[in-house]
């Protein structure tokens, strides 16, 4: 049932509920899909095939897939492409002089104590 050109609905993951077209069969478990969802390899267990089929070739471009989906009556929102001009540049931070740390009081040197002398036991006379 899964074949190139088959319109499918993604049932799992980030793109769940969105429609796309199978544009390549990778192996027994995976296919390449494109359309409302991202152009990506997808597990066939995460797809629900529809009865409709689009007339697309193997590895068709995104534009070809979009035009076929529009012919089938499926709305596809255009993706915004990021341009370098859209991204504002951050102002460069100049290196400010590092504030000097306040002097901490010096640690007291450990004073070694002399070993304690053993106390002699008083001699007891018997």
Backbone as CSV, one residue per row, in Angstrom:
resi,resn,N_x,N_y,N_z,CA_x,CA_y,CA_z,C_x,C_y,C_z
1,UNK,0.828,-1.188,0.000,0.000,0.000,0.000,0.874,1.254,0.000
2,UNK,2.047,1.189,0.639,2.955,2.342,0.643,3.734,2.313,-0.676
3,UNK,3.597,3.378,-1.444,4.292,3.489,-2.721,4.603,4.957,-2.982
4,UNK,5.471,5.220,-3.924,5.847,6.592,-4.247,4.626,7.328,-4.781
5,UNK,4.365,8.499,-4.200,3.214,9.300,-4.596,2.016,9.146,-3.678
6,UNK,2.044,8.182,-2.779,0.918,7.948,-1.869,0.845,9.095,-0.860
7,UNK,-0.349,9.657,-0.666,-0.548,10.704,0.339,-0.790,10.014,1.672
8,UNK,-0.064,10.478,2.697,-0.116,9.851,4.019,-0.336,10.910,5.086
9,UNK,-0.775,10.446,6.253,-0.909,11.299,7.433,0.049,10.772,8.474
10,UNK,0.836,11.648,9.055,1.789,11.263,10.105,1.009,11.077,11.392
11,UNK,1.186,9.951,12.068,0.408,9.636,13.268,1.206,9.770,14.557
12,UNK,2.515,9.912,14.461,3.327,9.975,15.678,4.407,11.030,15.514
13,UNK,4.832,11.565,16.627,5.954,12.492,16.599,5.552,13.947,16.493
14,UNK,6.521,14.763,16.211,6.369,16.218,16.161,5.401,16.669,15.071
15,UNK,5.386,15.970,13.956,4.538,16.338,12.825,3.228,15.551,12.786
16,UNK,2.796,15.000,13.899,1.589,14.182,13.940,0.381,14.985,13.469
17,UNK,-0.448,14.353,12.611,-1.650,14.986,12.105,-1.445,15.733,10.798
18,UNK,-0.204,15.875,10.352,0.077,16.594,9.109,0.156,15.611,7.946
19,UNK,-0.157,16.138,6.755,-0.184,15.281,5.567,1.069,15.481,4.734
20,UNK,1.437,14.443,4.030,2.604,14.493,3.169,2.508,13.458,2.067
21,UNK,3.543,13.423,1.248,3.594,12.501,0.119,4.853,11.656,0.242
22,UNK,4.734,10.363,-0.013,5.898,9.475,-0.034,6.656,9.765,-1.326
23,UNK,7.949,10.156,-1.192,8.726,10.473,-2.393,9.866,9.496,-2.637
24,UNK,10.131,8.604,-1.677,11.156,7.589,-1.885,10.955,6.478,-0.864
25,UNK,11.261,5.265,-1.251,11.204,4.127,-0.342,12.640,3.759,0.003
26,UNK,13.005,3.937,1.281,14.376,3.691,1.721,14.625,2.198,1.885
27,UNK,13.788,1.531,2.662,13.866,0.075,2.820,12.493,-0.440,3.257
28,UNK,12.441,-1.633,3.826,11.157,-2.232,4.196,10.434,-1.446,5.293
29,UNK,11.171,-0.714,6.122,10.568,-0.038,7.266,10.497,1.480,7.131
30,UNK,11.276,2.077,6.236,11.370,3.527,6.184,11.095,4.069,4.787
31,UNK,10.472,5.262,4.761,10.229,5.987,3.512,10.619,7.444,3.716
32,UNK,10.812,8.163,2.610,11.108,9.590,2.651,9.813,10.318,2.339
33,UNK,9.405,11.250,3.229,8.152,11.975,3.044,8.419,13.476,2.987
34,UNK,7.492,14.200,2.338,7.584,15.651,2.233,6.176,16.189,2.075
35,UNK,5.975,17.473,2.396,4.662,18.093,2.269,4.444,19.065,3.398
36,UNK,3.332,18.894,4.145,3.086,19.744,5.310,4.114,19.472,6.389
37,UNK,4.600,18.268,6.432,5.618,17.906,7.412,7.011,18.112,6.824
38,UNK,8.002,17.975,7.660,9.380,18.175,7.223,9.812,17.049,6.290
39,UNK,10.661,17.370,5.319,11.190,16.355,4.404,12.148,15.494,5.213
40,UNK,11.708,14.263,5.481,12.471,13.450,6.411,12.164,11.970,6.208
41,UNK,13.113,11.143,6.617,12.906,9.697,6.624,11.928,9.391,7.754
42,UNK,10.991,8.518,7.484,9.944,8.235,8.462,9.635,6.741,8.483
43,UNK,9.376,6.227,9.658,8.988,4.828,9.838,7.576,4.641,9.289
44,UNK,7.342,3.586,8.521,6.021,3.386,7.926,4.965,3.060,8.980
45,UNK,5.387,2.608,10.156,4.436,2.359,11.238,3.890,3.659,11.805
46,UNK,4.545,4.789,11.527,4.102,6.093,12.001,3.289,6.833,10.951
47,UNK,2.919,6.156,9.881,2.165,6.774,8.788,0.842,6.055,8.578
48,UNK,-0.174,6.828,8.205,-1.467,6.257,7.840,-1.714,6.608,6.374
49,UNK,-1.645,5.628,5.458,-1.842,5.941,4.039,-3.297,6.288,3.743
50,UNK,-3.501,7.263,2.865,-4.839,7.645,2.416,-5.097,7.009,1.052
51,UNK,-6.329,7.068,0.606,-6.695,6.466,-0.680,-6.166,7.296,-1.846
52,UNK,-5.876,8.571,-1.604,-5.435,9.470,-2.666,-3.968,9.242,-3.015
53,UNK,-3.659,9.545,-4.270,-2.281,9.407,-4.721,-1.925,10.644,-5.537
54,UNK,-0.696,11.155,-5.357,-0.217,12.326,-6.090,0.727,11.856,-7.196
55,UNK,0.730,12.600,-8.293,1.589,12.236,-9.429,2.953,12.889,-9.261
56,UNK,3.805,12.284,-8.421,5.164,12.797,-8.221,6.153,11.692,-8.555
57,UNK,7.324,12.120,-8.983,8.381,11.167,-9.298,9.217,10.885,-8.055
58,UNK,10.073,9.899,-8.171,10.981,9.570,-7.089,11.914,10.753,-6.844
59,UNK,12.116,11.113,-5.574,12.959,12.237,-5.134,12.514,13.559,-5.757
60,UNK,11.215,13.786,-5.836,10.670,15.029,-6.384,11.037,16.196,-5.477
61,UNK,11.125,17.392,-6.061,11.478,18.587,-5.284,10.310,18.983,-4.378
62,UNK,10.601,19.812,-3.410,9.589,20.273,-2.466,8.486,21.047,-3.200
63,UNK,8.881,21.849,-4.186,7.908,22.641,-4.942,6.940,21.737,-5.709
64,UNK,7.452,20.655,-6.294,6.600,19.713,-7.029,5.608,19.028,-6.089
65,UNK,6.074,18.693,-4.903,5.203,18.047,-3.917,4.110,19.009,-3.472
66,UNK,4.486,20.263,-3.223,3.510,21.265,-2.786,2.433,21.474,-3.858
67,UNK,2.851,21.570,-5.120,1.872,21.792,-6.194,0.912,20.606,-6.318
68,UNK,1.400,19.387,-6.135,0.535,18.209,-6.206,-0.435,18.153,-5.031
69,UNK,0.028,18.567,-3.842,-0.863,18.588,-2.684,-1.956,19.641,-2.870
70,UNK,-1.608,20.776,-3.467,-2.614,21.812,-3.716,-3.650,21.330,-4.733
71,UNK,-3.215,20.552,-5.729,-4.158,19.976,-6.701,-5.122,19.018,-6.010
72,UNK,-4.628,18.319,-4.980,-5.463,17.380,-4.232,-6.345,18.088,-3.210
73,UNK,-6.189,19.420,-3.071,-7.023,20.184,-2.145,-6.474,20.248,-0.735
74,UNK,-5.184,20.014,-0.564,-4.563,20.055,0.763,-3.760,21.346,0.882
75,UNK,-4.084,22.157,1.897,-3.392,23.428,2.125,-2.003,23.162,2.710
76,UNK,-1.027,23.885,2.185,0.333,23.756,2.700,0.839,25.159,3.004
77,UNK,1.208,25.397,4.266,1.734,26.701,4.657,3.159,26.830,4.147
78,UNK,3.482,27.998,3.638,4.835,28.220,3.134,5.789,28.382,4.308
79,UNK,6.948,27.790,4.178,7.951,27.873,5.226,8.742,29.157,5.045
80,UNK,9.023,29.816,6.149,9.815,31.031,6.095,11.286,30.648,6.026
81,UNK,11.989,31.245,5.103,13.423,30.990,5.032,14.138,32.083,5.806
82,UNK,15.069,31.679,6.593,15.820,32.637,7.396,16.879,33.301,6.530
83,UNK,16.974,34.589,6.662,17.993,35.325,5.940,18.932,35.943,6.951
84,UNK,20.146,36.164,6.532,21.119,36.743,7.449,20.724,38.142,7.876
85,UNK,20.056,38.893,6.992,19.667,40.260,7.309,18.596,40.297,8.404
86,UNK,17.787,39.223,8.517,16.722,39.197,9.516,17.265,39.046,10.932
87,UNK,18.418,38.453,11.071,18.966,38.184,12.392,19.770,39.391,12.879
88,UNK,19.361,40.003,13.982,20.116,41.165,14.467,21.469,40.746,15.025
89,UNK,22.439,41.608,14.808,23.768,41.316,15.321,23.880,41.823,16.747
90,UNK,24.577,41.080,17.554,24.774,41.483,18.939,25.922,42.470,19.012
91,UNK,25.783,43.414,19.916,26.857,44.384,20.108,28.021,43.664,20.773
92,UNK,29.192,43.955,20.302,30.375,43.310,20.853,30.692,43.913,22.209
93,UNK,30.910,43.064,23.162,31.238,43.530,24.503,32.733,43.781,24.580
94,UNK,33.082,44.957,25.052,34.506,45.246,25.208,34.957,44.685,26.552
95,UNK,36.208,44.376,26.606,36.731,43.815,27.844,36.946,44.951,28.841
96,UNK,36.191,44.912,29.902,36.318,45.924,30.948,37.410,45.465,31.904
97,UNK,38.107,46.434,32.526,39.141,46.022,33.486,38.501,45.258,34.640
98,UNK,39.157,44.216,35.023,38.652,43.361,36.093,38.889,44.058,37.418
99,UNK,37.846,44.132,38.219,37.968,44.781,39.525,38.883,43.934,40.398
100,UNK,39.739,44.648,41.137,40.675,43.919,41.998,39.928,43.324,43.170
101,UNK,40.348,42.159,43.546,39.711,41.489,44.663,40.216,42.108,45.959
102,UNK,39.312,42.209,46.916,39.722,42.734,48.218,40.608,41.702,48.885
103,UNK,41.624,42.222,49.562,42.535,41.304,50.245,41.811,40.648,51.405
104,UNK,41.895,39.359,51.407,41.313,38.607,52.500,42.379,38.501,53.586
105,UNK,41.963,38.488,54.815,42.967,38.336,55.866,43.713,37.024,55.668
106,UNK,45.001,37.106,55.858,45.838,35.922,55.661,45.461,34.859,56.672
107,UNK,45.491,33.644,56.226,45.172,32.553,57.136,46.293,32.423,58.144
108,UNK,45.886,32.153,59.342,46.883,31.985,60.394,47.645,30.700,60.138
109,UNK,48.930,30.815,60.282,49.760,29.641,60.087,49.477,28.649,61.205
110,UNK,49.409,27.441,60.840,49.127,26.410,61.834,50.328,26.279,62.753
111,UNK,50.063,26.431,64.024,51.125,26.324,65.014,51.178,24.877,65.465
112,UNK,52.365,24.325,65.323,52.512,22.938,65.735,52.753,22.909,67.229
113,UNK,51.980,22.105,67.864,52.140,21.984,69.304,53.166,20.898,69.580
114,UNK,53.928,21.133,70.622,54.923,20.145,71.027,54.179,18.943,71.587
115,UNK,54.691,17.775,71.342,53.990,16.607,71.867,53.931,16.670,73.395
116,UNK,52.833,16.297,73.920,52.630,16.336,75.373,53.554,15.322,76.036
117,UNK,54.116,15.767,77.174,54.995,14.862,77.919,54.145,13.874,78.683
118,UNK,54.664,12.680,78.734,53.939,11.655,79.455,54.098,11.910,80.941
119,UNK,53.017,11.822,81.635,53.058,12.014,83.079,53.574,10.748,83.743
120,UNK,54.435,10.982,84.652,54.968,9.833,85.375,54.018,9.430,86.468
121,UNK,53.906,8.180,86.673,53.041,7.696,87.723,53.807,7.845,89.036
122,UNK,53.104,8.328,89.977,53.821,8.440,91.295,54.148,7.035,91.822
123,UNK,55.287,6.965,92.333,55.714,5.672,92.864,54.989,5.419,94.176
124,UNK,54.533,4.281,94.316,53.841,3.949,95.557,54.750,3.040,96.371
125,UNK,54.849,3.325,97.600,55.713,2.501,98.427,54.902,1.410,99.094
126,UNK,55.511,0.300,99.174,54.821,-0.809,99.784,55.528,-1.294,100.977
